[in-house]
């Protein structure tokens, strides 16, 4: 006697009466095994990802303190440079004013001497 188990194959009913049931159970067990395996792999993957994230967070935290200190030192250095630059520019401005005053005095002296010289040689 033959019958169709649903997949198109012919199976003798007397010899393999429970075959479609066993094949279905095998498929179900295989699916459950695959689902469990995938779940375990996902769990392992999630754990690995969390571990990597924790490691990256620790690395970032460890790098943050020295970086913040270095930034602070750079800012302090820039402040010193800005102060020295300001002082230098102020000194240069004062020197420029002094030179202009000296030039003006020389010009007045030259103008005054020129007038005296001309009056001495006047006819």
KESE-722528 format. One record per residue: chain; x, y, z of N, C-alpha, C in turn; residue in three letters; residue number from 1. Coordinates in Angstrom, 1 decimal, padded with zeros to 4 digits, always signed. Atoms other than C-alpha are relative to their C-alpha. Layout:
REM residues N
+------+--------+--------+--------+--------+--------+--------+--------+--------+--------+------+-----+
| unit |   n_px |   n_py |   n_pz |  ca_px |  ca_py |  ca_pz |   c_px |   c_py |   c_pz | code | pos |
+------+--------+--------+--------+--------+--------+--------+--------+--------+--------+------+-----+
|    A |      X |      Y |      Z |      X |      Y |      Z |      X |      Y |      Z |  ALA | NUM |
...
+------+--------+--------+--------+--------+--------+--------+--------+--------+--------+------+-----+
REM end
This chain:
REM residues 123
+------+--------+--------+--------+--------+--------+--------+--------+--------+--------+------+-----+
| unit |   n_px |   n_py |   n_pz |  ca_px |  ca_py |  ca_pz |   c_px |   c_py |   c_pz | code | pos |
+------+--------+--------+--------+--------+--------+--------+--------+--------+--------+------+-----+
|    A | +000.8 | -001.2 | +000.0 | +000.0 | +000.0 | +000.0 | +000.9 | +001.2 | +000.0 |  UNK |   1 |
|    A | -000.7 | -001.2 | +000.1 | +001.3 | +003.5 | -000.9 | -000.8 | +001.2 | +000.3 |  UNK |   2 |
|    A | +000.7 | -001.3 | -000.2 | +000.4 | +007.0 | +000.1 | +001.0 | +001.1 | -000.2 |  UNK |   3 |
|    A | -000.8 | -001.2 | +000.2 | +001.7 | +010.5 | -000.5 | +000.2 | +000.7 | +001.4 |  UNK |   4 |
|    A | -000.2 | -000.7 | -001.3 | +003.4 | +012.0 | +002.7 | -000.1 | +001.5 | -000.1 |  UNK |   5 |
|    A | +000.2 | -001.4 | +000.1 | +002.9 | +015.5 | +001.4 | +001.2 | +000.6 | -000.8 |  UNK |   6 |
|    A | -001.2 | -000.6 | +000.7 | +006.3 | +016.0 | -000.3 | +000.1 | -000.5 | -001.4 |  UNK |   7 |
|    A | +000.0 | +000.5 | +001.4 | +005.4 | +014.2 | -003.5 | +000.6 | -001.4 | -000.1 |  UNK |   8 |
|    A | -000.6 | +001.4 | +000.0 | +007.2 | +010.9 | -002.6 | -001.0 | -001.0 | +000.4 |  UNK |   9 |
|    A | +000.9 | +001.1 | -000.4 | +005.6 | +007.6 | -002.3 | +000.6 | -000.9 | +001.0 |  UNK |  10 |
|    A | -000.6 | +000.9 | -001.1 | +006.1 | +005.6 | +000.9 | -001.0 | -001.1 | +000.2 |  UNK |  11 |
|    A | +000.8 | +001.1 | -000.3 | +004.8 | +002.2 | +001.6 | -000.5 | +000.2 | +001.5 |  UNK |  12 |
|    A | +000.6 | -000.2 | -001.3 | +002.4 | +002.5 | +004.5 | +000.3 | -001.0 | +001.0 |  UNK |  13 |
|    A | -000.2 | +001.0 | -001.0 | +003.1 | -000.7 | +006.2 | +001.4 | +000.0 | +000.5 |  UNK |  14 |
|    A | -001.4 | +000.0 | -000.4 | +006.9 | -000.4 | +006.3 | +000.4 | +001.3 | +000.7 |  UNK |  15 |
|    A | -000.5 | -001.3 | -000.5 | +007.3 | +003.3 | +007.1 | -001.2 | +000.8 | +000.4 |  UNK |  16 |
|    A | +001.3 | -000.7 | -000.4 | +004.0 | +004.2 | +008.7 | +000.4 | +001.3 | +000.8 |  UNK |  17 |
|    A | -000.4 | -001.2 | -000.8 | +005.8 | +006.7 | +011.1 | +001.0 | +000.9 | -000.7 |  UNK |  18 |
|    A | -001.1 | -000.8 | +000.6 | +008.3 | +008.1 | +008.6 | -000.3 | +001.5 | -000.1 |  UNK |  19 |
|    A | +000.3 | -001.4 | +000.1 | +006.5 | +011.4 | +007.8 | +000.0 | +000.7 | +001.4 |  UNK |  20 |
|    A | +000.0 | -000.6 | -001.4 | +006.1 | +012.0 | +011.6 | +001.5 | +000.1 | +000.4 |  UNK |  21 |
|    A | -001.4 | -000.1 | -000.4 | +009.8 | +011.2 | +012.2 | +000.7 | +001.1 | -000.8 |  UNK |  22 |
|    A | -000.6 | -001.0 | +000.8 | +010.9 | +013.4 | +009.3 | -000.4 | +001.4 | +000.5 |  UNK |  23 |
|    A | +000.4 | -001.2 | -000.5 | +008.8 | +016.2 | +010.7 | +000.6 | +000.4 | +001.3 |  UNK |  24 |
|    A | -000.7 | -000.2 | -001.2 | +010.3 | +015.7 | +014.1 | +001.4 | +000.4 | -000.2 |  UNK |  25 |
|    A | -001.4 | -000.3 | +000.3 | +013.8 | +015.8 | +012.6 | +000.1 | +001.4 | -000.5 |  UNK |  26 |
|    A | +000.0 | -001.4 | +000.4 | +013.0 | +019.1 | +010.9 | -000.2 | +000.9 | +001.1 |  UNK |  27 |
|    A | +000.2 | -000.9 | -001.2 | +011.6 | +020.5 | +014.1 | +001.2 | +000.0 | +000.9 |  UNK |  28 |
|    A | -001.2 | +000.0 | -000.9 | +014.6 | +019.4 | +016.1 | +001.1 | +000.8 | -000.7 |  UNK |  29 |
|    A | -001.0 | -000.8 | +000.7 | +016.9 | +020.8 | +013.4 | -000.3 | +001.5 | +000.1 |  UNK |  30 |
|    A | +000.4 | -001.4 | -000.2 | +015.0 | +024.1 | +013.5 | +000.3 | +000.5 | +001.4 |  UNK |  31 |
|    A | -000.2 | -000.5 | -001.3 | +015.1 | +024.3 | +017.2 | +001.5 | +000.1 | +000.3 |  UNK |  32 |
|    A | -001.4 | +000.0 | -000.2 | +018.8 | +023.4 | +017.2 | +000.6 | +001.2 | -000.6 |  UNK |  33 |
|    A | -000.5 | -001.2 | +000.7 | +019.5 | +026.1 | +014.6 | -000.4 | +001.3 | +000.8 |  UNK |  34 |
|    A | +000.5 | -001.2 | -000.7 | +017.4 | +028.6 | +016.6 | +000.8 | +000.2 | +001.3 |  UNK |  35 |
|    A | -000.8 | +000.0 | -001.2 | +019.3 | +027.7 | +019.8 | +001.4 | +000.5 | -000.3 |  UNK |  36 |
|    A | -001.3 | -000.3 | +000.4 | +022.6 | +027.9 | +018.1 | +000.1 | +001.5 | -000.4 |  UNK |  37 |
|    A | +000.0 | -001.4 | +000.4 | +021.8 | +031.3 | +016.5 | -000.2 | +000.9 | +001.3 |  UNK |  38 |
|    A | +000.2 | -000.8 | -001.2 | +020.6 | +032.5 | +019.9 | +001.2 | +000.1 | +000.8 |  UNK |  39 |
|    A | -001.3 | +000.0 | -000.7 | +023.8 | +031.4 | +021.6 | +001.0 | +000.8 | -000.7 |  UNK |  40 |
|    A | -001.0 | -000.8 | +000.8 | +025.9 | +032.9 | +018.8 | -000.3 | +001.5 | +000.2 |  UNK |  41 |
|    A | +000.4 | -001.3 | -000.2 | +023.9 | +036.1 | +019.1 | +000.4 | +000.5 | +001.4 |  UNK |  42 |
|    A | -000.3 | -000.3 | -001.4 | +024.3 | +036.1 | +022.9 | +001.5 | +000.2 | +000.1 |  UNK |  43 |
|    A | -001.5 | -000.1 | -000.1 | +028.1 | +035.5 | +022.5 | +000.4 | +001.3 | -000.8 |  UNK |  44 |
|    A | -000.3 | -001.2 | +000.8 | +028.2 | +038.2 | +019.8 | -000.3 | +001.3 | +000.8 |  UNK |  45 |
|    A | +000.4 | -001.1 | -000.8 | +026.3 | +040.6 | +022.1 | +001.0 | +000.2 | +001.1 |  UNK |  46 |
|    A | -000.9 | -000.1 | -001.1 | +028.6 | +039.8 | +025.0 | +001.4 | +000.5 | -000.5 |  UNK |  47 |
|    A | -001.3 | -000.5 | +000.5 | +031.7 | +040.3 | +022.8 | -000.1 | +001.5 | -000.4 |  UNK |  48 |
|    A | +000.2 | -001.4 | +000.3 | +030.2 | +043.6 | +021.5 | +000.0 | +000.9 | +001.2 |  UNK |  49 |
|    A | +000.0 | -000.8 | -001.3 | +029.5 | +044.8 | +025.1 | +001.4 | +000.1 | +000.6 |  UNK |  50 |
|    A | -001.3 | +000.0 | -000.5 | +033.0 | +043.8 | +026.1 | +000.9 | +000.9 | -000.8 |  UNK |  51 |
|    A | -000.8 | -001.0 | +000.8 | +034.6 | +045.7 | +023.2 | -000.4 | +001.4 | +000.3 |  UNK |  52 |
|    A | +000.5 | -001.3 | -000.3 | +032.4 | +048.7 | +024.0 | +000.6 | +000.4 | +001.3 |  UNK |  53 |
|    A | -000.6 | -000.4 | -001.3 | +033.5 | +048.6 | +027.6 | +001.5 | +000.3 | -000.1 |  UNK |  54 |
|    A | -001.5 | -000.2 | +000.1 | +037.2 | +048.3 | +026.6 | +000.2 | +001.3 | -000.7 |  UNK |  55 |
|    A | -000.2 | -001.2 | +000.7 | +036.8 | +051.2 | +024.2 | -000.3 | +001.2 | +001.0 |  UNK |  56 |
|    A | +000.4 | -001.1 | -000.9 | +035.1 | +053.3 | +026.9 | +001.1 | +000.2 | +001.0 |  UNK |  57 |
|    A | -001.2 | -000.1 | -000.9 | +038.0 | +052.5 | +029.3 | +001.2 | +000.7 | -000.6 |  UNK |  58 |
|    A | -001.1 | -000.6 | +000.7 | +040.5 | +053.4 | +026.7 | -000.2 | +001.5 | -000.2 |  UNK |  59 |
|    A | +000.4 | -001.5 | +000.2 | +038.7 | +056.7 | +026.0 | +000.2 | +000.7 | +001.3 |  UNK |  60 |
|    A | -000.1 | -000.7 | -001.3 | +038.5 | +057.5 | +029.7 | +001.5 | +000.2 | +000.4 |  UNK |  61 |
|    A | -001.4 | -000.1 | -000.3 | +042.2 | +056.7 | +030.1 | +000.7 | +001.1 | -000.8 |  UNK |  62 |
|    A | -000.6 | -000.9 | +000.9 | +043.1 | +058.9 | +027.2 | -000.5 | +001.4 | +000.3 |  UNK |  63 |
|    A | +000.6 | -001.3 | -000.3 | +040.8 | +061.8 | +028.3 | +000.8 | +000.8 | +000.9 |  UNK |  64 |
|    A | -000.8 | -000.8 | -001.1 | +042.8 | +062.9 | +031.4 | +001.3 | +000.6 | -000.6 |  UNK |  65 |
|    A | -001.2 | -000.6 | +000.5 | +046.2 | +063.2 | +029.7 | -000.3 | +001.1 | -001.1 |  UNK |  66 |
|    A | +000.3 | -000.9 | +001.1 | +044.6 | +064.9 | +026.7 | -000.5 | +001.3 | +000.6 |  UNK |  67 |
|    A | +000.4 | -001.2 | -000.6 | +042.8 | +067.4 | +028.9 | +001.1 | +000.8 | +000.6 |  UNK |  68 |
|    A | -001.2 | -000.6 | -000.5 | +046.0 | +068.1 | +030.7 | +000.9 | +000.7 | -001.0 |  UNK |  69 |
|    A | -000.8 | -000.6 | +001.1 | +047.8 | +068.7 | +027.5 | -000.6 | +001.2 | -000.6 |  UNK |  70 |
|    A | +000.8 | -001.2 | +000.5 | +045.1 | +071.0 | +026.2 | +000.2 | +001.2 | +001.0 |  UNK |  71 |
|    A | -000.2 | -001.1 | -001.0 | +045.4 | +073.0 | +029.5 | +001.4 | +000.6 | -000.1 |  UNK |  72 |
|    A | -001.4 | -000.6 | +000.1 | +049.2 | +073.3 | +029.1 | +000.1 | +000.8 | -001.3 |  UNK |  73 |
|    A | -000.1 | -000.7 | +001.2 | +048.8 | +074.4 | +025.5 | -000.7 | +001.4 | +000.1 |  UNK |  74 |
|    A | +000.7 | -001.3 | -000.2 | +046.3 | +077.1 | +026.5 | +000.8 | +000.9 | +000.9 |  UNK |  75 |
|    A | -000.9 | -000.8 | -000.9 | +048.6 | +078.3 | +029.3 | +001.2 | +000.6 | -000.8 |  UNK |  76 |
|    A | -001.2 | -000.5 | +000.8 | +051.5 | +078.5 | +026.8 | -000.5 | +001.1 | -001.0 |  UNK |  77 |
|    A | +000.5 | -001.0 | +000.9 | +049.3 | +080.4 | +024.4 | -000.3 | +001.4 | +000.7 |  UNK |  78 |
|    A | +000.2 | -001.2 | -000.8 | +048.4 | +082.9 | +027.2 | +001.3 | +000.7 | +000.2 |  UNK |  79 |
|    A | -001.4 | -000.6 | -000.2 | +052.1 | +083.4 | +027.9 | +000.5 | +000.7 | -001.2 |  UNK |  80 |
|    A | -000.4 | -000.6 | +001.3 | +052.8 | +084.0 | +024.2 | -000.8 | +001.3 | -000.2 |  UNK |  81 |
|    A | +000.8 | -001.2 | +000.2 | +049.9 | +086.4 | +024.0 | +000.4 | +001.2 | +000.8 |  UNK |  82 |
|    A | -000.5 | -001.1 | -000.9 | +051.1 | +088.4 | +027.0 | +001.3 | +000.5 | -000.5 |  UNK |  83 |
|    A | -001.3 | -000.4 | +000.5 | +054.7 | +088.5 | +025.7 | -000.1 | +000.8 | -001.3 |  UNK |  84 |
|    A | +000.2 | -000.7 | +001.2 | +053.5 | +089.6 | +022.3 | -000.6 | +001.4 | +000.2 |  UNK |  85 |
|    A | +000.6 | -001.3 | -000.4 | +051.4 | +092.3 | +023.8 | +001.0 | +001.0 | +000.6 |  UNK |  86 |
|    A | -001.1 | -000.9 | -000.6 | +054.3 | +093.6 | +025.9 | +001.0 | +000.4 | -001.1 |  UNK |  87 |
|    A | -000.9 | -000.4 | +001.1 | +056.6 | +093.5 | +022.8 | -000.6 | +001.1 | -000.8 |  UNK |  88 |
|    A | +000.6 | -001.0 | +000.9 | +054.2 | +095.4 | +020.7 | -000.2 | +001.4 | +000.7 |  UNK |  89 |
|    A | +000.1 | -001.3 | -000.8 | +053.7 | +098.0 | +023.5 | +001.4 | +000.7 | +000.0 |  UNK |  90 |
|    A | -001.4 | -000.5 | +000.0 | +057.5 | +098.4 | +023.7 | +000.3 | +000.6 | -001.3 |  UNK |  91 |
|    A | -000.3 | -000.5 | +001.3 | +057.8 | +098.8 | +020.0 | -000.8 | +001.3 | -000.3 |  UNK |  92 |
|    A | +000.8 | -001.2 | +000.1 | +055.0 | +101.4 | +020.0 | +000.7 | +001.2 | +000.7 |  UNK |  93 |
|    A | -000.7 | -001.1 | -000.8 | +056.8 | +103.4 | +022.7 | +001.3 | +000.4 | -000.6 |  UNK |  94 |
|    A | -001.3 | -000.3 | +000.7 | +060.1 | +103.2 | +020.8 | -000.3 | +000.8 | -001.2 |  UNK |  95 |
|    A | +000.4 | -000.8 | +001.2 | +058.4 | +104.4 | +017.7 | -000.4 | +001.4 | +000.3 |  UNK |  96 |
|    A | +000.3 | -001.4 | -000.5 | +057.0 | +107.4 | +019.6 | +001.2 | +000.7 | +000.3 |  UNK |  97 |
|    A | -001.2 | -000.6 | -000.4 | +060.4 | +108.1 | +021.0 | +000.8 | +000.4 | -001.2 |  UNK |  98 |
|    A | -000.7 | -000.4 | +001.3 | +062.0 | +108.0 | +017.5 | -000.7 | +001.1 | -000.7 |  UNK |  99 |
|    A | +000.7 | -001.1 | +000.7 | +059.3 | +110.2 | +016.1 | +000.3 | +001.4 | +000.7 |  UNK | 100 |
|    A | -000.4 | -001.2 | -000.8 | +060.0 | +112.7 | +018.9 | +001.4 | +000.5 | -000.3 |  UNK | 101 |
|    A | -001.4 | -000.4 | +000.3 | +063.7 | +112.6 | +018.3 | +000.1 | +000.6 | -001.4 |  UNK | 102 |
|    A | -000.1 | -000.5 | +001.3 | +063.2 | +113.1 | +014.6 | -000.6 | +001.5 | +000.0 |  UNK | 103 |
|    A | +000.6 | -001.3 | -000.1 | +061.0 | +116.1 | +015.4 | +000.9 | +001.0 | +000.6 |  UNK | 104 |
|    A | -001.0 | -000.9 | -000.7 | +063.6 | +117.6 | +017.7 | +001.1 | +000.3 | -001.0 |  UNK | 105 |
|    A | -001.1 | -000.2 | +001.0 | +066.3 | +117.1 | +015.0 | -000.5 | +001.0 | -001.1 |  UNK | 106 |
|    A | +000.6 | -000.9 | +001.1 | +064.0 | +118.8 | +012.4 | +000.0 | +001.4 | +000.5 |  UNK | 107 |
|    A | +000.1 | -001.3 | -000.6 | +063.4 | +121.7 | +014.8 | +001.4 | +000.7 | +000.1 |  UNK | 108 |
|    A | -001.3 | -000.5 | -000.2 | +067.1 | +122.0 | +015.5 | +000.6 | +000.4 | -001.4 |  UNK | 109 |
|    A | -000.5 | -000.3 | +001.3 | +067.9 | +121.9 | +011.8 | -000.6 | +001.2 | -000.6 |  UNK | 110 |
|    A | +000.7 | -001.2 | +000.5 | +065.3 | +124.5 | +011.0 | +000.5 | +001.2 | +000.7 |  UNK | 111 |
|    A | -000.5 | -001.1 | -000.8 | +066.5 | +126.7 | +013.8 | +001.4 | +000.4 | -000.4 |  UNK | 112 |
|    A | -001.3 | -000.3 | +000.4 | +070.1 | +126.4 | +012.8 | +000.1 | +000.6 | -001.4 |  UNK | 113 |
|    A | +000.1 | -000.6 | +001.4 | +069.2 | +127.0 | +009.2 | -000.3 | +001.4 | +000.0 |  UNK | 114 |
|    A | +000.3 | -001.4 | +000.0 | +067.6 | +130.2 | +010.1 | +001.1 | +000.8 | +000.6 |  UNK | 115 |
|    A | -001.2 | -000.8 | -000.6 | +070.6 | +131.3 | +012.3 | +001.1 | +000.1 | -001.0 |  UNK | 116 |
|    A | -001.1 | +000.0 | +001.0 | +073.0 | +130.3 | +009.5 | -000.4 | +001.0 | -001.1 |  UNK | 117 |
|    A | +000.4 | -001.0 | +001.0 | +071.0 | +132.3 | +007.0 | +000.1 | +001.4 | +000.5 |  UNK | 118 |
|    A | +000.0 | -001.3 | -000.5 | +070.8 | +135.3 | +009.2 | +001.5 | +000.5 | +000.2 |  UNK | 119 |
|    A | -001.4 | -000.3 | -000.1 | +074.6 | +135.1 | +009.8 | +000.6 | +000.4 | -001.3 |  UNK | 120 |
|    A | -000.6 | -000.2 | +001.3 | +075.3 | +135.1 | +006.1 | -000.8 | +001.0 | -000.8 |  UNK | 121 |
|    A | +000.8 | -001.0 | +000.8 | +072.7 | +137.7 | +005.2 | +000.8 | +001.2 | -000.4 |  UNK | 122 |
|    A | -000.7 | -001.2 | +000.5 | +073.9 | +140.7 | +003.2 | -000.8 | +001.2 | +000.3 |  UNK | 123 |
+------+--------+--------+--------+--------+--------+--------+--------+--------+--------+------+-----+
REM end
